[in-house]
Amino acid sequence: MSIWWSLHLRREAASVPLARRLLLGTMETAGVDPEISFDLSVALSEACANAVEHGGDGGSSEAYRVTAYLDGEKCRIEVADAGPGFPPGGHRGPIRAAHVEAEHGRGLCLIQELADHVQIGNKPGRGGAVVSFDKILKWRKGAPLMAV
């Protein structure tokens, strides 16, 4: 069985815990192992926080989109915004963490550590950043939506 949902959220700090709670509730209902759910919820929070902070275009677009797919044995999450996107060429190679004393700059590195696969880039055409990541799921015993 597959589950997917998509949210269009305002670029406000209050949207981050909303997306996180929806993901956690979905995974708990499906029977996903709590450690996997926690890892993905932290990664989602980081991606949403980046969209809130950097995802504006200075114009009328004050929203970003979160889409989550639980399909078979994998969860894939995508966060897309309407901001300026990443610099030309995007991220190549490993994502480097910020200096240990820095207050910002750890989000993408944390996402990379918590997920199995991460893609970071720009939306084609009108711009904006897209951060997508996935993780192989583990299930609680007797999970109602366990992959067969």
C-alpha positions in Angstrom: 0.0 0.0 0.0 1.1 3.6 -0.7 0.3 6.8 1.1 1.2 10.3 -0.2 0.2 13.8 0.7 1.2 17.3 -0.3 0.9 20.5 1.6 1.2 24.1 0.5 2.4 26.0 3.5 3.0 29.7 4.2 6.6 30.7 4.8 6.1 31.1 8.5 7.9 29.4 11.3 4.7 27.9 12.6 4.4 25.8 9.4 7.5 23.7 10.3 6.0 21.8 13.3 2.8 21.4 11.4 4.5 19.5 8.6 6.6 17.5 11.1 3.5 16.4 13.1 1.6 15.4 9.9 4.6 13.2 8.9 5.0 11.7 12.3 1.2 10.9 12.5 1.2 9.3 9.1 4.2 7.1 9.9 2.8 6.1 13.3 -0.5 5.2 11.8 1.2 3.2 9.1 3.4 1.4 11.6 6.8 2.7 10.7 9.6 2.1 13.3 9.8 5.2 15.6 13.5 5.7 15.1 13.0 5.9 11.3 10.1 8.3 11.8 12.1 10.5 14.1 15.0 10.7 11.7 12.8 11.7 8.8 10.8 14.2 10.9 14.1 16.0 11.9 15.2 16.0 8.2 11.8 17.4 7.2 12.0 20.1 9.8 15.4 21.2 8.5 14.2 21.3 4.9 11.1 23.2 5.9 13.1 25.7 8.0 15.4 26.3 5.0 12.3 27.0 2.8 10.9 29.4 5.4 14.2 31.3 5.7 15.5 31.3 2.2 12.5 30.4 0.0 11.0 33.7 -0.8 11.2 35.4 -4.2 10.6 38.9 -2.8 7.3 38.9 -4.7 3.8 37.5 -4.1 4.9 33.9 -3.6 4.9 33.3 0.1 4.4 29.6 0.1 6.4 26.4 -0.2 5.3 22.8 -0.9 6.0 19.6 1.1 5.2 16.2 -0.5 5.7 12.9 1.2 5.4 9.4 -0.3 5.4 6.2 1.7 5.6 3.6 -1.0 6.5 0.0 -0.3 9.7 0.0 1.7 10.7 3.6 1.1 9.7 7.1 2.2 10.5 10.0 -0.1 10.0 13.6 0.9 10.3 16.7 -1.2 10.3 20.3 -0.1 10.1 23.0 -2.9 10.1 26.7 -2.6 9.8 29.8 -4.9 13.0 31.5 -3.7 16.2 32.2 -5.7 17.3 28.6 -5.5 20.8 27.4 -5.2 23.8 29.0 -6.9 24.4 28.0 -10.5 25.8 24.5 -10.6 24.0 23.7 -7.3 25.7 21.4 -4.8 28.3 19.1 -6.1 30.0 16.5 -3.9 29.5 16.1 -0.2 27.6 18.7 1.7 29.9 20.5 4.1 28.7 21.4 7.6 29.1 24.9 8.9 31.7 25.8 11.4 31.0 24.2 14.8 30.2 27.6 16.4 28.0 28.9 13.5 24.3 29.4 14.3 23.2 28.5 10.7 24.3 26.2 7.9 23.9 22.7 9.4 20.5 21.8 7.9 21.5 20.2 4.6 24.3 18.3 6.2 21.9 17.0 8.9 19.5 15.9 6.2 22.3 14.1 4.4 23.2 12.3 7.7 19.6 11.2 8.5 18.4 10.1 5.0 19.7 7.4 2.7 19.7 9.5 -0.4 19.5 13.3 -0.9 19.0 15.4 -4.0 19.4 19.1 -3.9 18.8 21.4 -6.8 16.6 24.0 -8.5 13.2 23.8 -10.1 13.4 24.0 -13.8 12.0 27.2 -15.4 10.7 29.7 -12.9 13.2 28.9 -10.2 13.2 27.9 -6.6 15.0 25.3 -4.6 14.0 21.6 -4.3 15.4 19.4 -1.5 14.3 15.7 -1.7 15.4 12.8 0.3 14.4 9.2 1.0 15.0 6.5 3.5 14.3 2.8 3.6 11.6 2.1 6.1 11.6 -0.4 9.0 8.3 -1.5 10.4 6.9 -2.2 13.8 5.8 -5.8 14.3 2.2 -6.1 13.1 2.3 -2.7 11.3 -1.0 -2.2 9.5 0.6 -0.9 6.3 3.8 -3.0 6.3 5.2 -3.6 2.8 4.6 -7.1 1.7 
